[in-house]
């Protein structure tokens, strides 16, 4: 924990994030790889779990409470607890499953409906990039969907190899902080030009 110049402890700021996506896209594996730095191949798919990890961003500490949700499908209704009281959302699909990619748009719409907002801190993640032979969704399609949503954050990951896993959580913390603590834009120095 950080301390003030007088030696008082500064508690980390708490930020709540949810990982959402279809079943078997690797939400749990991503979370465990991020928190514990190891790959979990089998995980009981119906369990919803919360993980905690302290991260640093721009010199400050943050306690990330990460809700690893049970898989969604077109028949399950996104719970309000996955949309209200959270600071950010990570939408995960598998690059080897087109239906999981398409499900992300449905989940995003439900989040926006629940929150009543047009835009929220969100990262789109194409997981299982190590399964190149089984790929059904290109990296370009993922980037295009994120751009269509107005997101600046899209990344492909492999929970198995650890590729870009930390980047997912760096991106969501950056988006949350950008929304909660917007930095004033640099003042333009205006001047007269005499021609």
N, C-alpha and C positions, 0 to 999 in steps of 0.2 A: 504494500500500500504506500502511496505517496504521502509526504508530510509537508506541513507548512514550514516557513522559516523558524517558527517558534517550536517546532517539533510535534505539533498536533497531527494526528493521522487524518488524512483526507479519504473518506470512503469512496469507492468507485461509484460512478454513476450507473444506475441500473437501466438496461435496455432489453426489451422483450421482443423476441423474433420467433416467427413460426416458419417451419418448413412444410410446404404443402405440395401435393402432387398425387398422381395415380399410385396404385399399389405396385410394389416391386421396382420402383425407379431408383432406389438406393438412398432415400432420405435418412434412414437410420445409419447406414454405412457412412454417409457423408458426415453426419453429426459425430459419430464415434471416432472417425478418422480425425476430425477437427479437435475434439475434446481430449481424446486419449492417444492419438497418433498410432492407431493400429486399425487394420481392416477386419471387419466382422462380416463373414460371408453369409451366415444364417442368423436371422433375427426374427423373433416372433412377430408377425406382421400386424396383428391387431392391437398391439400395445401402444398407447400414447405415452410418451415419456418426456420429461423436462431435464435438460442438461444445463450446467452452469460452467462458464469459463471466464476468467479475467483476461481482457485484451487491452492493448494500448493503442490509442489513436491520437495523433498530434500532441503527444506528451501527456495525455490524460488517460486514466484507467477507467475501464467500463466493465461492469459485470453483465455479461450476456446471458440471459435466460432464454435458452433455445427450446422451443416446443417442437418435438419430433412427432408429427401427427400420424395417426393411422391413415392408410391410403384412402383416397377419395375415388369415387367413380360416378358415372352420370346419374346413378340412383341414390347415392348418399347425399344428404344435404349438408353443405358446409355449415358447421356450427358457428354461432355468433361468437363463441370464445376464441375462434380462429380469426376473427375480424375486429373485435372490439378490445381495447386495452393493450394492444400490441403497438410496437414502434415501427416494425418492418416485417416484410414477408419475403421468403425465398421460395420461388416456384420452381419445382424440379421435375424434369422429364428425363426419360432414358433416350439416348440417341438411337437405340435399337428398337424403339417402339413409337410408331407414328401416332397411335391413339393416345399415348401419354402426353405427347407434344400438343395434340389438339385439346386435351383436357385442361391444359394450363390456361387457355383463353376463357374457358367456362369458370374456372376457379377465380381468375382475376376479376371477371365481371361480378361474381358473388361478393368478393372482398370489397369492391368499389360500391356495390349496392348496400352492403352492411355498414360501411363507414360513411356513406353519403358523400364521398369525395371523388374527384375526377382523377386524382393522382396520389399515390402513396409511395413511401420508400419501398422499392421492390427490386429484386435481382432475379433474372431468368437464368436457370442453370440446366445445361444439357449434360447429364451424368452418363457414366459408362463409356467415355471416349476411348477407352482401351479396347472396346469391342468393335474395332473397325470393320471386320468382315460382316458383322450383323447390322451395320448401320442402316437406318431407315430415314433419318433426318440429318440433313447436311448442316454444317456449321453456319453456312450462309443463310439457311432458312431460320435458324435460331436467332441470328443477328437481325434478320429482317423483321421477325416477329417483335423482338424487343424494340427495335426502332419504330415500328408501327404503333407500339404502345407508348412511345415517347420515353422509353427507358434508355439510360446511358450505360446500364449495367447488364451485360450478358457475358457468360463464361461457360466454357465446356470443362468438365472435370472428370477425374477418375478417382472414385473413393478407394478403389483397389490399390492404385499406385500412389495416391496422395496428390496427384497433379491438380494444381489450382484450387485445392480445397480451402486453404487459408485465405486465398483471394476472394472467395465467395463472401466470407464473413467480414473481411476488410471492406469490401464494396458495400455491404448492407450497413455497416456502422458508419461509413462515410456518408451514405445517403440519409440515414437517420439524423446524423449531426448537422448535415447541410439543411435539413428541414427544420430541426428544433432550434438551431443556432445559426441562422443565416449570416454570412459575413457581408458587411456593407461593401458594395462594389467600389473599386478604386475611383476616386473623383477624377473626372476628366479635366485636364488643365486647358481651359478655354482662353483664347487670346484674340486680339484683333490682328488682322492681317491687312496691311496697307499695300495696295498694288500700284 
